[in-house]
Each structure stands twice: as C-alpha cells, then as structure tokens.
C-alpha cells in the first residue's frame, strides 16, 4: 500500500517519481484510487488543459514538443499526457512520444507521461481525466494532452480540454476528413502544420471555407483562428501560443471556462457512476434473477425495457417507474 498523503506532498514538491506513482495508481484502478482523488480534489483546478488532436502523421508530437519549449521559455511548468494506441493482442503501446520529446526529458519543469489507450474509443485512455488531475495538482501550469490520432473518434478530446487544438497537414486528405469527422465542431484553434509543403495554402483556404459554412456565430462568439506552422523548425509556434492565450482570455471573459470544467466534471461523475452500476449488474451473470427475467422475455411475459427496469431496480433499489 502506498502512503498517499506522502506521495501527494512529494508530487507537489515537483518529484517526478511521486507523480509517476500517483498516475500508476490511477491507470491500475488501485483500491487506493478514491483516497488519491480525495487528496487531490482541493489541489487541482489551476492548470490550463490544452488538447491536441488530428489525423496520424500531421505532426502532433512535434507540435506538442514545440509548445513545451515555448511554455518553458515563459517560465511555466508543463505536463504532457501522450496517449498512444494499444496493441489489440498484448494491450501494450508503442509509447513513442517520449522518444520524440526526449529533448525535454532532463528538464525538471516538464513531466511527460505516455499512456496506452487500452482500446478505449475517442483517442483517450479511460484514466486520462484523473491523470490530468494528478498533473494539475502536482503544480503544472499547463497540461498538454496529445491523443492517439485515430481519425473520426478524435472528438472526445473536446470533453477533456479547456482549449482544443486541431492539427491538419497538406496533402493528407484532411479537408475531406474535416468534413466528416466532426472536427469542425470541436476545434478552438486550427493549425495547418508542415506549412512549408505544397498545398498548405489550399488546405488553409479550404478549412476557412468549411468553418464559414459551419453553424452561425453571434457577435462576440469565439471564431477559431487558423495558424500555419512548421513545428519541426519552431515556426509559427509563438502564434499558436498567442491564439491559446487569446482563447483562454475569451473563455474567462464569458464565464465559459468554469462552464466547460463543470461539464467535464459532470461527464466524469456520470462515467464513474455508470461503470459502477455496470459492474454491479455484471455480477449478476449467472444469478437467478437475470436468468428469470430473460426467460420471461423469451416467453413474451416482459418486454426487454421492462425487464431492464426490473433489473436496475433490483440492483439500485430505485425504480424508473416510481414504484
């Protein structure tokens, strides 16, 4: 058993090993997870969470590394949560982001953690929200969350970030991808990376056109900017940081930052509650109550919704029909 109060104190003091242990408790769904979250609750809420998403190959890791450099120059502590795809066979992940961000490995003001998605849809590991909270409580000013890059399921990052950055690159069919993947609905800042390549102007122009065709915005609403970068050379990165700062200011001015974080917390609470309920129902497999309900459905005595309501009432003690 870990000494949670001591780990939290050490994480607050900037000790990376303590941060790593706390995130490991989160990833492993440790029996001490509730104690960890209770200890972190009053300490979190200060970090600004930036999500980076986009199709594979657009340069998310390179852009993330460039942003780390920019924020460190500004004197900010930075946490990076890089989610890599899991192997469908072993459940392991390549975790290559640490290799691509090796230049920051010796910087005590940067904490980089790779997490396996473990098959979770949406480009994020299931434990990501709580891992973000660990980095937040550990004193990070900015937490960068880089997603798997799996295409159309990328939209989940919008639920976890204060500001969502969508990266595109010329010559990768991202215009078509933008139209069908829903990323026009989640981006707060759009970055056309690898802008030194042929077709960058066309990509930016097409993206601007598609944004113009999106939902109507009232005066004063946030209008996502399009920034061109060559992240590998650090070009345009300062402009991205400026766009992020401007979006944060807009969120705070319109009371949207707290609203976003409240919605985020609500989804997390709901997910935990539904997971707990699913586990309790899962324990009924082989239980006579479930088998009896199934038999009544087959016999035509109950419809599946009525049977489900009966099962939920039996597990929770609460009837949807008020009985």
C-alpha positions in Angstrom: 0.0 0.0 0.0 1.3 3.5 -0.9 1.4 6.3 1.6 -1.0 8.6 -0.4 -0.5 11.8 1.6 3.3 11.5 1.3 3.1 10.8 -2.4 0.8 13.9 -2.9 3.2 16.1 -0.9 6.2 14.8 -2.9 4.3 15.4 -6.2 3.5 19.0 -5.1 7.2 19.4 -4.4 8.0 18.5 -8.0 9.3 15.0 -7.6 8.6 13.1 -10.8 8.7 9.7 -9.2 5.8 10.6 -6.9 3.8 11.9 -9.9 4.5 8.7 -11.8 3.3 6.6 -8.8 0.1 8.5 -8.5 -0.7 8.2 -12.2 0.1 4.5 -12.0 -2.4 4.1 -9.2 -4.9 5.8 -11.5 -4.1 3.6 -14.5 -4.2 0.5 -12.5 -7.6 1.4 -10.9 -5.9 0.8 -7.5 -8.1 0.2 -4.4 -6.4 3.5 -3.2 -7.8 5.5 -6.1 -10.6 7.0 -4.1 -8.1 8.1 -1.5 -5.9 9.6 -4.2 -8.7 11.6 -5.8 -9.9 12.8 -2.4 -6.4 14.1 -1.6 -6.1 15.8 -5.0 -9.5 17.4 -5.1 -8.7 20.6 -3.2 -5.3 21.0 -5.0 -6.5 20.8 -8.6 -8.2 23.3 -10.9 -5.2 25.7 -11.6 -3.7 24.1 -14.7 -4.8 25.1 -18.2 -5.6 22.0 -20.2 -4.9 22.0 -23.9 -5.9 19.1 -26.1 -4.1 18.4 -29.4 -5.8 16.2 -31.9 -5.6 15.3 -35.6 -5.1 12.5 -38.0 -1.9 10.4 -37.8 1.1 11.9 -39.4 0.1 15.6 -39.0 2.9 16.2 -36.5 1.1 16.2 -33.2 4.1 15.1 -31.2 6.4 17.5 -32.9 3.9 20.3 -32.3 3.5 19.3 -28.7 7.2 19.3 -28.1 7.4 22.8 -29.7 4.7 24.1 -27.4 6.5 22.7 -24.4 9.6 24.6 -25.5 7.6 27.8 -25.8 5.9 27.5 -22.5 9.1 26.7 -20.7 10.7 29.8 -22.1 7.7 31.6 -20.5 8.7 30.0 -17.2 5.7 27.7 -17.0 5.7 24.2 -15.6 4.3 21.8 -18.2 2.7 18.4 -18.0 2.3 16.2 -21.1 -0.1 13.4 -21.3 0.5 11.5 -24.6 -1.9 8.7 -25.3 -0.6 6.0 -27.6 -2.7 3.3 -29.3 -2.7 -0.1 -27.6 -1.9 -3.4 -29.3 -5.1 -5.4 -29.7 -3.1 -8.5 -28.8 -1.0 -7.6 -25.8 -2.7 -4.4 -24.7 0.7 -2.7 -24.8 1.5 0.5 -26.5 4.4 1.9 -28.5 4.7 4.9 -26.2 6.8 6.6 -28.8 6.1 10.2 -27.7 8.8 10.0 -25.0 11.2 9.3 -27.8 10.0 12.2 -29.9 10.1 14.6 -26.9 13.4 13.4 -25.5 14.9 16.9 -25.6 12.7 17.7 -22.6 13.5 14.6 -20.6 16.1 16.2 -18.3 14.0 19.3 -17.7 12.6 19.3 -14.1 9.9 21.7 -15.2 8.4 19.2 -17.6 6.7 16.0 -16.8 5.9 13.6 -19.8 3.7 10.6 -19.3 2.7 8.2 -22.1 -0.5 6.3 -21.6 -1.9 3.4 -23.5 -5.4 3.9 -24.8 -6.2 0.2 -24.0 -8.7 0.0 -26.8 -10.7 3.0 -25.4 -12.5 4.8 -28.3 -12.2 8.5 -28.7 -8.4 8.7 -28.7 -8.0 8.9 -25.0 -7.1 6.5 -22.2 -10.0 5.9 -19.8 -7.9 7.1 -17.0 -6.9 10.4 -18.7 -9.2 12.7 -16.8 -7.8 11.6 -13.4 -4.2 11.6 -14.8 -4.8 15.2 -15.8 -5.9 16.0 -12.3 -2.7 14.5 -10.9 -0.6 16.7 -13.2 -2.7 19.7 -12.3 -2.4 19.1 -8.5 1.4 18.5 -9.0 1.8 22.1 -9.9 1.8 22.1 -13.7 0.7 25.4 -15.1 -0.2 23.9 -18.5 -1.2 20.3 -19.3 -0.9 19.3 -22.9 -3.0 16.2 -23.9 -2.0 14.6 -27.1 -4.4 12.0 -28.4 -3.9 8.8 -30.3 -4.7 10.2 -33.7 -7.3 7.6 -34.9 -9.4 9.8 -37.2 -13.1 10.1 -36.6 -13.1 9.1 -32.9 -10.9 12.0 -32.0 -13.7 14.3 -30.9 -13.5 13.0 -27.3 -10.6 15.3 -26.6 -13.0 18.2 -26.6 -14.6 16.8 -23.5 -11.3 16.9 -21.6 -9.7 20.1 -22.6 -10.2 23.8 -21.9 -8.9 24.6 -25.4 -8.9 22.1 -28.2 -6.2 22.4 -31.0 -6.9 20.5 -34.2 -3.9 19.9 -36.4 -4.1 19.3 -40.2 -1.4 19.0 -42.8 -1.4 19.5 -46.6 -1.6 16.5 -48.9 -3.2 14.2 -46.3 -6.8 14.5 -47.3 -7.6 16.4 -44.1 -10.1 18.6 -45.9 -12.3 15.7 -46.6 -11.6 14.3 -43.1 -12.6 17.6 -41.5 -16.0 17.5 -43.2 -16.9 14.0 -42.0 -15.1 13.7 -38.7 -16.8 16.4 -36.8 -13.6 18.2 -36.0 -15.2 21.5 -37.2 -17.4 21.3 -34.1 -14.6 20.8 -31.6 -11.7 22.9 -32.7 -11.0 26.2 -30.8 -7.7 26.7 -32.7 -6.8 25.1 -36.0 -3.2 24.6 -37.0 -2.1 23.8 -40.5 1.3 22.1 -39.8 4.0 21.4 -42.3 3.1 24.7 -43.9 6.3 24.6 -46.0 4.8 21.9 -48.1 3.0 22.3 -51.3 -0.8 22.6 -50.8 -0.6 24.4 -47.4 -2.4 27.5 -48.8 -5.1 25.3 -50.3 -5.6 23.4 -47.0 -5.9 26.6 -45.0 -8.3 28.1 -47.6 -10.5 25.0 -47.7 -10.5 24.9 -43.9 -11.5 28.6 -43.7 -14.3 27.9 -46.2 -15.6 25.0 -44.2 -15.6 26.9 -41.0 -17.6 29.6 -42.8 -20.2 27.0 -43.7 -20.5 25.9 -40.1 -23.1 27.0 -37.6 -23.8 30.7 -37.4 -22.0 32.6 -34.7 -23.4 35.6 -32.9 -21.4 38.8 -32.4 -18.9 38.2 -29.6 -18.7 34.4 -30.1 -15.3 32.8 -30.4 -14.1 32.4 -34.0 -11.4 29.7 -34.3 -8.3 31.1 -35.9 -6.2 29.2 -38.4 -2.5 29.2 -37.7 0.2 27.9 -40.0 3.3 26.3 -38.5 6.4 24.3 -39.3 6.6 22.7 -35.9 9.8 20.8 -36.7 11.6 24.2 -37.1 9.6 26.0 -34.4 8.0 28.3 -37.0 4.6 29.7 -36.1 4.6 28.2 -32.6 4.5 31.6 -30.9 1.4 32.4 -32.9 -0.2 29.2 -31.6 0.6 30.1 -28.0 -0.8 33.6 -28.6 -4.0 32.0 -30.0 -4.3 29.8 -27.0 -3.8 32.7 -24.6 -6.5 34.7 -26.5 -8.9 31.8 -26.3 -8.4 31.4 -22.6 -9.0 35.1 -22.1 -12.2 34.8 -24.1 -13.3 31.8 -22.0 -12.7 33.7 -18.8 -14.4 36.9 -20.0 -17.6 35.0 -21.0 -17.6 32.7 -17.9 -17.2 29.7 -20.3 -14.0 28.3 -18.6 -15.9 27.3 -15.5 -18.8 26.1 -17.5 -16.6 23.8 -19.6 -14.9 22.5 -16.5 -18.3 21.9 -14.8 -19.5 19.9 -17.9 -16.2 18.0 -17.8 -16.7 17.1 -14.1 -20.3 16.1 -14.8 -19.3 13.7 -17.5 -16.6 12.2 -15.3 -19.0 11.7 -12.4 -21.5 10.1 -14.8 -18.9 7.8 -16.3 -17.8 6.6 -12.8 -21.4 6.0 -11.7 -22.3 4.1 -14.9 -19.2 2.0 -14.6 -20.0 1.1 -11.0 -23.6 0.2 -12.0 -22.3 -1.9 -14.9 -20.0 -3.8 -12.6 -22.9 -4.5 -10.2 -25.1 -5.7 -13.0 -22.2 -7.7 -14.3 -22.0 -9.5 -11.0 -25.5 -10.9 -11.8 -24.4 -13.0 -14.7 -25.3 -16.5 -13.6 -27.6 -15.0 -11.0 -31.1 -16.5 -11.0 -32.7 -13.0 -11.2 -31.2 -12.3 -14.5 -31.9 -15.7 -15.9 -35.6 -15.5 -14.7 -36.0 -12.1 -16.4 -34.5 -13.5 -19.6 -36.9 -16.4 -19.5 -39.9 -14.1 -19.1 -38.7 -12.0 -22.1 -38.4 -15.1 -24.3 -41.9 -16.3 -23.1 -43.4 -12.9 -24.1 -44.3 -12.0 -20.5 -42.0 -9.0 -20.4 -40.5 -6.7 -22.9 -36.8 -6.0 -22.8 -37.2 -2.5 -21.4 -39.5 -3.6 -18.6 -37.0 -6.4 -17.8 -34.1 -3.9 -17.7 -36.1 -1.6 -15.4 -36.7 -4.5 -13.1 -33.0 -5.4 -13.1 -31.9 -1.8 -12.4 -34.5 -1.5 -9.6 -33.1 -4.8 -8.1 -29.5 -3.5 -8.2 -30.0 0.1 -7.2 -33.3 -0.1 -5.2 -34.6 2.7 -7.5 -37.5 2.1 -9.9 -37.7 4.2 -13.1 -41.4 3.9 -12.9 -41.6 5.4 -9.5 -42.8 2.2 -7.8 
